[in-house]
Amino acid sequence: MLFVPRGFESRANTKPYSVQYRASQTSAGRPPGIAKLEEGRFHVWRCGALGTFLPTASAILVSREFASALAAETKAGWRLREVTIRDPPNSEIAGYVELVVEQAIEPHALPPDVSGKQVWRYGLNHLFVSRELATVLSPRFPDLFWSLGFSWFAG
């Protein structure tokens, strides 16, 4: 379900949507804490619930299922990087890749054209998508929250 703040319905087609992992706030439902060690290598420092996104401070990690769905809809503006996610003491978390998004956006510099199926990033670790892409993907991934523009960041 796409979230459009009250009063912004007329702008829903002119802004990209932020994609967030919707984990419950209980300790069992929060996402794991993951740190990037180097390109392609990550380390779990806090256990948590696995979902479509694995939030990190410096990368966008997504499930292979999400990456496949994205690839079926659009191939432009992004690429995948294989990753190793170590979850001590001796295990690995499989089934995730890094989504490397080429185009960056800022709250004061939104893209002039958000039509079609496009992706952007804010900083190193926040994914944004066009409304058309959000509309197609959101029903397939109920653990994600799709929020208009930067409304998620406003609290």
GULUM-472886 format. One record per residue (C-alpha): residue in three letters; x, y, z. Coordinates in pm, whole numbers. Last residue first. Layout:
<atoms>
("ALA", (X, Y, Z))
...
</atoms>
This chain:
<atoms>
("GLY", (861, 1160, 1139))
("ALA", (968, 1392, 857))
("PHE", (1193, 1121, 711))
("TRP", (897, 912, 598))
("SER", (746, 1220, 426))
("PHE", (1055, 1248, 201))
("GLY", (864, 1185, -121))
("LEU", (551, 975, -86))
("SER", (595, 668, 138))
("TRP", (606, 300, 40))
("PHE", (638, 68, 343))
("LEU", (782, -278, 284))
("ASP", (694, -603, 463))
("PRO", (397, -652, 229))
("PHE", (625, -711, -72))
("ARG", (431, -832, -378))
("PRO", (151, -574, -348))
("SER", (410, -292, -337))
("LEU", (596, -385, -657))
("VAL", (360, -268, -934))
("THR", (233, 48, -763))
("ALA", (586, 135, -646))
("LEU", (715, 106, -1004))
("GLU", (443, 338, -1136))
("ARG", (492, 580, -847))
("SER", (863, 612, -922))
("VAL", (1112, 455, -682))
("PHE", (1327, 572, -390))
("LEU", (1583, 364, -201))
("HIS", (1778, 488, 100))
("ASN", (2127, 358, 182))
("LEU", (2411, 566, 44))
("GLY", (2251, 907, 45))
("TYR", (1913, 923, -119))
("ARG", (1887, 670, -398))
("TRP", (1691, 669, -721))
("VAL", (1483, 418, -918))
("GLN", (1262, 447, -1228))
("LYS", (959, 279, -1383))
("GLY", (768, 532, -1590))
("SER", (717, 891, -1485))
("VAL", (923, 1063, -1217))
("ASP", (1052, 1344, -1439))
("PRO", (1194, 1660, -1278))
("PRO", (1391, 1456, -1022))
("LEU", (1376, 1598, -669))
("ALA", (1645, 1848, -571))
("HIS", (1562, 2005, -232))
("PRO", (1493, 1670, -60))
("GLU", (1797, 1521, -235))
("ILE", (1818, 1265, -517))
("ALA", (2092, 1031, -638))
("GLN", (2100, 840, -966))
("GLU", (2316, 527, -999))
("VAL", (2153, 277, -763))
("VAL", (2366, -12, -639))
("LEU", (2138, -280, -495))
("GLU", (2351, -508, -280))
("VAL", (2247, -872, -286))
("TYR", (2067, -1103, -44))
("GLY", (1971, -1472, -39))
("ALA", (2228, -1606, 205))
("ILE", (2306, -1503, 560))
("GLU", (2635, -1659, 661))
("SER", (2726, -1867, 963))
("ASN", (3030, -1915, 1180))
("PRO", (3006, -1707, 1499))
("PRO", (2889, -1479, 1377))
("ASP", (2650, -1362, 1102))
("ARG", (2864, -1289, 798))
("ILE", (2689, -1128, 500))
("THR", (2869, -1195, 173))
("VAL", (2764, -978, -116))
("GLU", (2705, -995, -492))
("ARG", (2659, -652, -647))
("LEU", (2347, -566, -841))
("ARG", (2292, -286, -1089))
("TRP", (2080, 28, -1110))
("GLY", (1953, 303, -1336))
("ALA", (1790, 96, -1607))
("LYS", (1678, -268, -1592))
("THR", (1311, -217, -1518))
("GLU", (1008, -432, -1433))
("ALA", (1142, -789, -1441))
("ALA", (1471, -669, -1291))
("LEU", (1285, -516, -996))
("ALA", (1102, -843, -933))
("SER", (1432, -1032, -950))
("ALA", (1600, -789, -709))
("PHE", (1305, -820, -469))
("GLU", (1333, -1202, -474))
("ARG", (1711, -1181, -437))
("SER", (1647, -998, -112))
("VAL", (1772, -643, -81))
("LEU", (2077, -470, 68))
("ILE", (2100, -94, 12))
("ALA", (2437, 24, 137))
("SER", (2615, 251, 387))
("ALA", (2426, 268, 714))
("THR", (2265, -71, 669))
("PRO", (1902, -184, 642))
("LEU", (1838, -541, 527))
("PHE", (1544, -512, 292))
("THR", (1300, -786, 190))
("GLY", (1290, -917, 544))
("LEU", (1510, -1076, 808))
("ALA", (1421, -1021, 1172))
("GLY", (1704, -920, 1401))
("CYS", (2043, -1004, 1546))
("ARG", (2282, -715, 1615))
("TRP", (2639, -686, 1480))
("VAL", (2584, -864, 1149))
("HIS", (2889, -823, 924))
("PHE", (2904, -720, 558))
("ARG", (3142, -788, 270))
("GLY", (3086, -686, -96))
("GLU", (3294, -369, -76))
("GLU", (3449, -353, 268))
("LEU", (3337, -410, 625))
("LYS", (2980, -285, 579))
("ALA", (2785, -303, 904))
("ILE", (2455, -479, 966))
("GLY", (2218, -438, 1259))
("PRO", (1934, -683, 1215))
("PRO", (1582, -562, 1148))
("ARG", (1342, -517, 1438))
("GLY", (1069, -776, 1485))
("ALA", (1209, -977, 1776))
("SER", (1314, -664, 1964))
("THR", (967, -522, 1925))
("GLN", (938, -217, 1701))
("SER", (775, -408, 1420))
("ALA", (968, -411, 1097))
("ARG", (839, -221, 796))
("TYR", (1145, -197, 570))
("GLN", (1137, 134, 388))
("VAL", (1091, 242, 26))
("SER", (1066, 616, -39))
("TYR", (830, 708, -320))
("PRO", (912, 949, -604))
("LYS", (721, 1273, -655))
("THR", (500, 1409, -932))
("ASN", (227, 1144, -943))
("ALA", (130, 1178, -576))
("ARG", (121, 1559, -596))
("SER", (-260, 1588, -611))
("GLU", (-291, 1354, -313))
("PHE", (-66, 1573, -96))
("GLY", (-331, 1703, 146))
("ARG", (-319, 1398, 372))
("PRO", (16, 1221, 338))
("VAL", (33, 959, 59))
("PHE", (130, 610, 172))
("LEU", (132, 340, -97))
("MET", (0, 0, 0))
</atoms>
